[in-house]
Amino acid sequence: MISTSEIRVSVVCRDTDLDVAVRAVHEAFDLGGDEEAVVYAGTGRLGSNAMGQLPVLAVVGATGAVGAVMCELLSARKNVWGEIRLVASKRSAGRTIVVRGEELTVIELSPDAFDGVDVAMFDVPDDIAAVWAPIAASRGAVVVDNSAAFRMDPDVPLVVPEINPEQVRNRPQGIIANANCTTLTMIVAISPLHREYGLKELVISSYQSVLRRGQGGH
């Protein structure tokens, strides 16, 4: 008796490796061209999205000026995360921060801090991001980096959600770069002009307050 039931094969891979994974399954099971394959694609890791649960978020640099705002936004906006893990330097480890009404303890930045993390938001200086973002990605997290460490890297997409959100899937290193704060606000207005007229050059002057680095003004 030959079964005609659907056979499902579970493969865990990055979304950028999906085509490679499908070809590997076809070769492993000697599937020809007559078999129909339906791909049920998901994001994240087993135990989170793949199991219907909310993804795990790590906020790296949670005790800094930008990290503090990030925690406030996580509390104020719609909850789309499961566990939120606050990560900072050894000096800040052990502090508690209230996020979504829950008191969370900051843990020390280490490779183990990214185990089980689906998305890691980096709000740290360039030199720290350059070292630790690839480590987080190697642990399976999708890294969104707010520093300038990867903005000019051709293998890291520079994404402004209102302009090129589709590029978040094109991340061969597992890292997504975030544009500079000045660029973010400006490019939303300039992008339609560029699409319509093909801008060739921009001459821009930017004046930023010392307060963005937590220093008092005079």
Secondary structure, DSSP 8 states (H G I E B T S, - for coil): --------------GGGHHHHHHHHHHHTT--SSS--------S-TTTGGGT----EEEETTTSHHHHHHHHHHHHS----S-EEEEE-TTTTT-EEEETTEEEE-EE-SGGGGTT-SEEEE-S-HHHHHHHHHHHHHTT-EEEE-SSTTTT-TTS-EE-TTT-GGGGG--TTSEEEE--HHHHHHHHHHHHHHHHH------------GGGGT----
